[in-house]
Amino acid sequence: MNFTISRENFLQPLQLVSGAVERRHTLPILSNVLIKVSEGALWLTGTDLEVELISSVKLEGDFAEG
């Protein structure tokens, strides 16, 4: 995966999905955000097993899916 994005375009969707991520969770995987590039967009996913928040930002320029 390879992409370039401005801080402002990355920060807003990251703040949205980080609301579902618990900092002191018993399962370490739930303390992270999934970042995926597909369909010409950057997808961010955060979950606490009860609530899942997904946000995306359209990418412009060169990027590699992953």
Secondary structure, DSSP 8 states (H G I E B T S, - for coil): -B----HHHHHHHHHHHHTT--SS-SSGGGGS-EEEEETTEEEEEEE-SS-EEEEEEE--S--B--
